[in-house]
Amino acid sequence: MGILVKDVSKRFPPSRGEQEGHLAADNVTFAVPRGHLVALLGPSGSGKSTILRIIAGLEEPDTGEVLLDGQVVTGHPVHQRGVGFVFQHYALFKHATVEKNIAFGLDIRKWARRNVRERVLELLDLVQLRGYEDRYPSQLSGGQRQRVALARALAPRPRVLLLDEPFGALDAKVRRNLATQLRQLHSEFRTTTIFVTHDQEEAIEISDQIVVINRGRVDQIGTAEEIYDHPSNKFVASFIGNVNVIEGYVHEGVLWLGANRAHMTPVRTSLPDGEVVMLVRPEDVELTSGVAIDGLDGVVREIRYRGDRYEQEIDIAGLTVRAVEVKNRGRAAVRHPGQQVRVRFTRHRIFDVEEDHAAIRAQLESLGYIE
C-alpha cells in the first residue's frame, strides 16, 4: 500500500467568536495503492488541504496515523517522509533559474553535479521546457511555472507526490492541458500521487480513484464512473456533475413531484411515505414530441446552443427541469419555446429527506451546487 490514512482527525483552535474551533478532518480513513493517482475532491473548506498537509507532515493530526509504504510516519519531520509537494502558487525561488529551481532538492541531497544536470534535463524534456533552463520564473507563463514546480517535486524521485490545487490559479484551457500532462507524467513515473481539487472535471479526467470529502469526512470512495453513476448520498450526487434537484414525496408507492404534484409513473422504492429529493442528471432527461406511453407532460421554455450540445429548460407543471441533448443526436434544433413535449427520466436517484425541503435546498444553494 502506497499511502494509508487511518482514523485521522484534526481540529483547529477557535478563532474570535467561535467556541469549539474548526473540525477540518473528522476520523478520515482511506488508502492509495502504490503507483495510483487519487483525487481528493470536495468544496472549498471541506478539509482536503488539511488532510494533504497531514500526509506531508506540515500538520500533525490530533488522532490517527499516516503510513507511507507500510511505515508509520506520524510525528516524522517532512524531510524524512520522501514526499514531493506542489502548491497552488508555484512557490518557486524568484532569483533562481529554472535549472536551479528544479535542482534544488538534488543539491540538498548532495547529488553529484553530473547526475543533477542529467536529471534536470530529463525532467525538462518531460515537462516540455527544454531550452528554458536559464530563464527566471518572472520570464515564464503561469502554466510554465507550474510545470517547473512539478519537475522540482519529481526531481528527487519521491515515493509520494502531493499536489494541492496545483492548477487553481490558471485559466481553464491551460488547466485542462496541464491536467492531461500530469496524467501522462504519472503514467511515466508511476509515483503514488494524491491530487487535491474542487474541480470535478479534473478529478474525473486524471484520477484512478476519487475520495469525496465533505465537512472533514469521507463521503464516498470509488472510480469516477462509480461515483458519478452510483452516488452514496445527496451531497455526492449534487456535487459530482450537473443535476436537477427535484422536491417531492412518496405516498402509497406513487411519487409526486414539485409544488403542483406533477404525477409520475409509480417508482419502486424502499423509502417510506414522506418527503424525498429526486436527483436527475440533465443528460438523463429524455424528451420526445408527440404521444409517449409513459412520462410527464412538459413545455419547452428555453433552448441554449452550446456548440456540442443543446441545453433546454422544460416546465413540468411549474417545475423547471434542465435537459441536455448532444448536438449530433438530439432533436433540440427542431424544437422551439412553447412546444409541448413528453419528459421521461431514464435514470435517477431518490433520497429521503432528513430535514424539510426548504432546508435541503438552502444548504445546496449555499454550497453552490444549485442556482
N, C-alpha and C positions, 0 to 999 in steps of 0.2 A: 504493500500500500504506500502510495507516494505521500499523501497528507491525510491525517486523521485529526479532526477537531471533535473533541469529546466533552460534552456537558459543560460547555464554556458559557460563563455569564460575566457581564461587566456592567457596573452601574457607576456613572459619573456623579461627583458631588453636586448637590443642589446649587443652582445659581440663585441670584436675588429673586425673591418671590416664590421660589419653589421650596417644598418641604422634603421630598423624597429623592430628588435628583432624577437623572435620566437613565433608564434601563436600556442600554444600547445593544446588549446581547443577552438573551434570556434562554439559558440551557440549550445552547446551539450544538448540534451534533451532525456532522456529515463527513464523508470520505471522498478523496480524489484518488483514483487508481494511478499508479505510476505511469507517466507518459501521456496522461489525458489533459485536455483543456476544459476546464469547468468555469462557467459564468456564475457569479453571484449577482442576481438580478432583483431589483426592488426599487421603490421610490426613494427620493431624497429623504434622509433622516431615518431610514429603516434599520441602520446598523451595519450595512455592508462593509464600509470602510473601516469601522472599528474592528470587525472580525478579521479583516485582512491585516490590519496593523498588529493584532494579537498574534497572528501566524508569523508575521515578520519579526516580532519581538520589540516592536515600537510601543506597544501597550502590554501590560500584564493583566491577565484575567483575574477576577475575584475568585472564581471557582472554575474547575475543569482543567483540561490539559491539551496540549498540542503535540502531535507526533509527526516527525518527518522521516520517511523511510524506516518506520518502526521504532525510531528513537525519540524518547520524550525530550522535548526541547523547552518546555515551560520553565521559565526562570533563566534560560541561557541568553547571553547578550546577542545582539543582531549578528555580529561578525562571526559567531560560532555556528550559525544556522545554515550557511550555504544558500542564502536567499538572494535573488536578484529582484529589485523593486523599481517599478516605473510609475512615476507620479503623473497627475494630470497636467501640471505646468512645467514639464520638462526637467527642471532642476539641474540644468547644465551649468558648467563653470563659464561665465561670460568671457573671461580673459584667457581662456584656453582654446586651442584649435579643436576641430572635430577629432583629429587623431588623438590629441592629448585627453580629450573627454572620454573617448572610448577606451583608451589605455589606462585610465585612472586606477581601476580595480586591479589591473595586472601589475602596475608599478608597485602598489601597496603590497601585493603578494610576492614582490621581488622576482617576477619572471625575467628571464634573460632578454636582453634588448632585441635580439634577432627574433625570438619567439613572439614578443609583443608585437613587433612590426608585422609578422606573418598573420597573427590573429586579427589585428586591426584591419588589414587589407582583406582578409577573408570575410569579415563582417561588413565592411564597406561594400563589397560585391553583393552580399546577401540582401542588404537594405537599399541597394541601388544608389549608392552615394560615392562610388569610386571617382576620384578627381576633386572631391570636396574636402579632402583631409586637411588642407591648410587654411580652410575658411574658419571664421568665428561664428558663434551662434547668431549674432546680430545680422549676419550676411545670409541667413537661411530663412526659408519659409517655416510656418508653424508645423506643417507636415514633415518637413525635413528635420527639424529639431527633434520631433518626437521619434523619428527613425534613429537619430543619433542616440537618444535616451534608451531606446530599445536595444541597440547594438551594445551600448555601455553595460546594460544589465546582463546581457548574454555573454559578454566577453570572458568572465572568469569561469564559464561553464557551471552555473549554479545548479544545484539539484532541484530547486524550486524557483519558479518565476511568478511574481505577484504584480499585477497591473491594476492601479486604482484610477478608474475613469480616464484611461490614457488618451482618449481621443475627444474628451468632452469639450475642449476649448477650440476645436476645429470645426470648419463648416461641413455640411452634410456630405458633399461629394468627396472631400478629402478623407473624412472619417470612414466612409464606405471603402475607399481604396486601401486605407491603412488596415482596416479590419480584415480585408481579404489577404493583404500581405502578411498580417500576423498569423493567419491560418496557414499560409504557405510556409512561413518560418517555423511554425510549430511542427508541421509535417517533416521538416528537415531535421530539427533538433530533437523532437520528442521530449522536450523538457516539461516536467509536471508543472502545470500552469493554472492559476486562478485569475480570472478577469472580472473585475467589478464594473458594473454598468447599470444605468437606469434605462438604457435603450434596448427595448425588446428585440428590435430587428438585428442589432449587433449580436445579442446573445444567441438568437436563433441561427444566425448565419455562421458563426465561427465555433460554437462550443460543442463538445461531445455530450455534455450534460449541463443542465441548468439547476441551480439551487435558488428557489424563490424565497426572498427574505421579506418579512413584513413585521414591523414593530419589534424588531430584535429577535424574531422567531423564524424558524424554517417552516414555511407553509407547504412546500412540495419540492421533491427532487425527482428529476426524470429527464429524458431526452426532450428536445424541442417539440417533437411530434406528440409525445405523451402528455406534456403539459398543455399544449395548445388544444388537443382533441379531447383530453380527459382531465380537466382541471379538478383539483380536490375540493375547492370551496369557491365562494362568491368572489373573494378577493383575487385569486389566481385567474379565474375566468374573466374578470373585468380588466385586470392589468395586462394580460397577455393578449395582444391583438385588439382590434376594434370589436365592440359588442353592443347589441341592443339590450338595455336593461328594462325588462317589461314587468310591471307590477300586476299581480293577480291573486286569485285564491282558488283553492280546491274545495269542491263541495260534492260529495257523493260521486266521486270518480270523474267529475267534469271540471275542466279548468276554465275559469273565467278570467279574461284579460282586460286591464285598463279600467278607468273610472266608469265607462259606459257598459261594462260587462260584454265586450265582444266575445261571442261564443265560439270556442274552438272545439274541434273534434275531441272527444274524451281521450285523455292521455293516461296510460297505465303508470301509476306511481305508487310507491310505498309510503309516500308522505300522508300524514293525517289531514283531515279537513283543516283549513286555516289559510292565512296569508302566505304567499310564496313570491319568489322572484324567478322569472324565467330569463335566461341569458341566451341570446341567439346572435351568432356572428352574421354580419351583412352578407357574406358570400353563401350563407346557408338559408337565405330568404329567396324562395323561388317564386317568380312572377309569371303568370300566364294570362293571356287575353281570351275572353270568351268563357265558356262553361267548363268548370272542372268539378270532379266528383267530390273532392274534399278541399279544405282550405277556408280562408276568410275573404270577405268582400273588402276591397280596398280601392283607394283613389290615388292616382299619381299626383303629387303636389309639386315636385321639383325634380329635374334631371340635370346632373352636372357631368360634363365631359372631362375626364382626367387623363386623356392620352391613350392609355392601355385599357381603360375600363370606364364604365358609367356608374356614377353614384346616384341613387334615387331615394327620395323621401316619399313614403307611402303613408296615407292616412287610413287607419282601420278603426272606424267608429270613434274618432277623436284621439286615437293612439298613433303616434308617429313612429314609424319603423324605417330604418335605413337598409337599403339593399344594394348590392354590388354585382354587376354583371361584366364579365370580360368582354372586351370590345369585339373580338372575332367570333364570339359565340352568343353574346347577348342580343336581345331584341330591343334594348332601350332606345336605340337610334330611331326606331319607327314609332315609339310611343310619344305622348305629349301630355303636358299638365292637364289635369281634369279627366283623364282617361280612367275608366274602371278596369280593375284587374282582379284576378284571384291570387291570393297570397298563401303560400304553404311554407312551413318551416321544415326543411329537410333534416335538420339536426338541431338539437337544443339541449340545455341543461336546466333542471329545476331545483331550486334550493328552498328549504323552508326559511322562514323569517323569524330570527330570534327577537328582533325589535320590530316596530311598526315600519311601514313602507317609507314614511317621511324621514325617519332616522337613517334608514339604509341609503336612500337617495342623497341625503345631505352628506353622509360620510363619503360616498363615491364621488360626489361633486367636489368636496374639499380636497380629495386626493388627486383630482384632475382626470379621473377615468371616464366620466361622462360630462357632457356640457349641460 
